Amino acid sequence: MQSATKYNSEIKTVPFGNGKTITVEHLTPILSPKEREKRKKEIEQRLFDVFSKYRNGGTGTANSQN
């Protein structure tokens, strides 16, 4: 059974015209170094696939997943 991911929370309130304010909550997952590296590699691969698809006018060699 996998435990629930815990998050660091950063809350900022910023002014937004007409005297209104917006509150933004930024959540960052707390991961083990191994899990962090795994997610980083997954993101890098997905970004590479996307950018490869559009390289040279769409003639990239990335495999389509859709």
ABEGO torsion letter per residue (X at the ends): XBBBBBBBBBBBBBBBEGGBBBBBBBBBBBBBAAAAAAAAAAAAAAAAAAAAAABGGGABABBBAX
